Each structure stands twice: as C-alpha cells, then as structure tokens.
C-alpha cells in the first residue's frame, strides 16, 4: 500500500543558535503499479534517506511453532455468533460492524480479550490523546511529508494487465507451483486449505487454485482453460485491489481530513515518459522544502465531502433482512436492484391483501365499524391504512 522513504530522523542544526529540527518522514502512498518503490529509491539515493517498506502483505515465516493468532482462531467461528458475543462486551462497536465482516468483529473481540478494554473505549482513549482526532490517534512521527501517486484509471488498468503478463513471463507460475508443492499440497489433500490467513491471502494464490490442484490430472485443453481463467482472475482482482487502495487514501486523507491529518501532495503518474518532470522533480522540491523548514509551493490535494455524512451509522432494512453500515451505503442500498425487487414484492402482497380484507369485511357482522354507519369510501381508506 505504501512505501516510505524516510530521511534519518535526527536533529540537525538550522543555522540559528540553540535551534534544532528533525528531518521529515516522507511517506509515499499509492495503488499498486503507480511507482511507489521507484520514487522511494530515487528520493532515498538523492537525499541520503533510509527506505522502509510498509506493505500490508509482508511474507510470513512458514512452518510450525508460530505464535497462535487469536484473531485467526476467532475468524473460524460463525460470524453471527461472533457478532452476538461482541454486542455483549462492546455494544458500541457491534452497532458499527456488520455480522458478515468477521475480520473486524474478530479484531474487536481480540482487543477486548487481550486488554480487558473494549475496542471502542480503546479508540476513544486514542482519539482523546493530544494531537488525536476522529480518524485516529496522534501522529507517531513529527514533520511528515505525504506524497500520493495517482493515475488515470484506464491507464492504470492497462498498466496492471501488462504487469501481470510480465510477472508470468518472469516465472510467476513456477514460483506458485513450487510454493504449492512445499506448503499447500498437504492442506489441500486434507481439505483444510485457508485462503483467508497468512501468506495465502495474498493476491495470486487462490486465483490459480484450480489450475494448481488439477495440473497433470486433466487434459491439456482443460488445464490451459484453467490457466487462462486464473490469469484473468489475477488481472481482475489486481485492478479491484488498486481501486480499493485509492478509495482508502481518499477516505483517510482527503475526503474526511481531521485536525491532525497532514496535507497530501498529489503527483500524476499516468505518463511514465514524463516521470522526471512530472513526478521526480516535483517530489524532490516538496521534500526539500520540508527539510529546509519551508512550506512547499505545491498545493495540497483536497476533496469535497459532506461533513454530516456518517460512515458508521447503523441501518436495518426489514425488507431485505440486512444490516447496512454508513449513510452512503444506505443511500446506495435503497436504490439497489435487490431492494427495489423486495419493495415490488411487498407492494404486490399488500395490493393482493386489500381485496381480501374488503371481501372479509363486506358483512356488518364481520366488522363492527360498518355497524357505526361509516361510508364505503371511509371503510376502503381505513382498510388500506391498516395494510
């Protein structure tokens, strides 16, 4: 998700007696395929900085004897049971999370089990710290410089498709075969394969599952079809992941910036032939301004947003028997095909019920209101109101 090119965070003299400052932590954000690593290396080399990878999917040590992951254990349980348990110990957090979101529900339960403090209370304390805000606790590093690499979506999609093709040409399939033989074959034979935890949840493993487990056991034509299916699935999931990454940056830093969120400087990376003038040079100017203690001439990015919108509001759709979290999600749900279909069914049932009730109440002996002398029009209106 992010590569951080960090100049060494040591005090340096500013030229004024007794005044010292800290070099900035430079954080490079962007979707996969935007060139984060390339820019990090270039900045680190030019400025003498240290580079730290902050990828969300670091490879994990395989084998036995690892520390038991309580969150992974909880995720194996029924989602509704987990949510029910969370509602007992942390009703505030349970109201914000969907029962199907087992990862977040399990995480909240893990926090409570390991600390004795509810997850919601833990976050309240974090947000209340000096420098904290609605989106999180205080910044861990002073003087952060945040760069966001972004590209036209069509251009990025094409780049990501080519990236998958290049990975395959460079031997991705052989790596997957080797990893499958060494670590995955036994769990597949025992029907205990889990693509939700550890290294196996990384993009690339589950997309080629059918191809790997049937290789050598089916006709070449079938094997080739499964291979093509896996390649297409890998391309699609990679592009979806890139969109998810960009949404995270927009939501976390641009759409809802709190008082403690630092400015984000955008760099357009659609045209790689103009990398020097449109990416590297502007990035160097921004970072050097931070190093010198000046405000960059570049304008930080901003996005319009609705301050009244609640991302964690709780909505219950009785028609669809679903819980919807967030105002925007609720607005989308009530316009969705599935909801409108359920609404159409309900209206049809209601319209069918009105004549039945009307026939049932046609006799004065069936409805005491008719004995009171109410007109047929009044009776019809009241019957509809009841339905």
Secondary structure, DSSP 8 states (H G I E B T S, - for coil): -EEEEE----EEE-SSTT-EEE--EEEEEE-TTS-HHHHHHHHHHHHT-EEEE--S------SSS----HHHHHHTS-HHHHHHHHHHH-HHHHHHS-TT-HHHHHHHHHHHHHHSS-HHHHHHHHHHSTT-BTTBS--SSSSEEEEEEE--HHHHHHHHHHHHHHHHHTTHHHHHHHHIIIIIHHHHHTT---TTSGGGGSTTSGGGHHHHHHTTTS-HHHHHHHHHHHHHHHHHHHHHHHHHHHHHHIIIIIIT--TT---EEEEE-S-GGGHIIIIIHHHHHHHHHHHHT---SS--------TT--TT-EEEETTTTEEEESHHHHHHHTTSHHHHHHHHHHHHHHHHHHHHHHHHTSSTTT-HHHHTT--HHHHHHHHHHH-
